[in-house]
Amino acid sequence: MEQASSPRVLRAAVIGIGRMGKEHARILAALPDVELVAVVDTNAEKRETCAKKHGVSGETDYRNLPDLDAVILATPTRTHAPMACHFLAQGVSTLVEKPIAKNLDEADAMIQAAQAGGAKLQIGHVERFNPAVIALTQQALSPRFIVSERISPFSFRSMDIGVVLDLMIHDIDIILHLNHSEIRDIEAAGFGFMTAAEDVANARITFADGCIANVTASRLSDKSVRHIRVFAHEGYISMDYAKRKAVLYKPTSKLLDANFDPSRIDLSAFKELKDAVFPDLLSVSEMPMNEHEPLAAEVESFLHAVRTDTEPLVSGVHGRRALDTAMRIIECIKPQAVDR
């Protein structure tokens, strides 16, 4: 009986050792079938601390790296295209933190470089790997209305982009993942407070199939909130990204009965009005999910695509569509901006 061969060891590097990059390095260094070759950053303290921790080379220039199978870019958005194209053109598969690029031309160049180099391009929309999101997408729902809210304190990072590309794009990607219909219209409002770009934004996205998404993002809050609610005829889901919790509300057989008349309910028979609805008309259940670290699952999914020569779960095309939608939202906001 032949023994299954072990997966080949992939040589990898991380470019950019900030908040996200050091976590990518940690994950790669812990994987048995990956050799973390080097970490790259122009900041000597960050670079050397991370390199020493994982026993790898610390480099200042990504162009001086040895042969690699895969690379993760966790650098400012403006650097994504030149760095990614450098690696992709050489056949080095690349995971790029979101957003894919600063504009669509650069995103197209990255996708074309991946195709020409025969390399994989994955975009770091990490919420796709959130256990709650996975549980949500496994439900047979046809969304009619989606409401998302993502607010945070100002982090003093990603200051080269506004809140739409910094935070809202997470929810844009999830909404586009839930609804594949073409976008018919976008309305948006926003303004800058801490930066010249928008720090608060709200968008209303109308899809060709009639579904509407209302998306809010802010980096001016004193707390963090990561919520999305998906409403459909089959039921609705309320999900908390941070707590990795999703609750499913579904109509009971009584509510679905064609002869049911809610005006005939004897409310005096119930202690509270909510008791007339739950669980008599709506069933409520917390959705089961597999606990795992989303970022680790994202990295492992990327490496699986590299090994098996398959399309990444979050491809460059997905990243481009999210960017396109985000740019359309930003264009709606720009005319409202006040010179500072």
Secondary structure, 3 states (H helix, E strand, C coil): CCCCCCCCCEEEEEECCCHHHHHHHHHHHHCCCEEEEEEECCCHHHHHHHHHHHCCEEECCHHHCCCCCEEEECCCHHHHHHHHHHHHCCCCEEEEECCCCCCHHHHHHHHHHHHHHCCCEEEECHHHHCHHHHHHHCCCCCCCEEEEEEECCCCCCCCCCCHHHHHHHHHHHHHHHHCCCCEEEEEEEEECCCCCCCCEEEEEEEECCCCEEEEEEECCCCCCEEEEEEEECCEEEEEECCCCEEEEEEECHHHHCCCCCHHHCCHHHCCCHHHHCCCCCEEEEECCCCCCCHHHHHHHHHHHHHHHCCCCCCEHHHHHHHHHHHHHHHHHHHHHCCCC
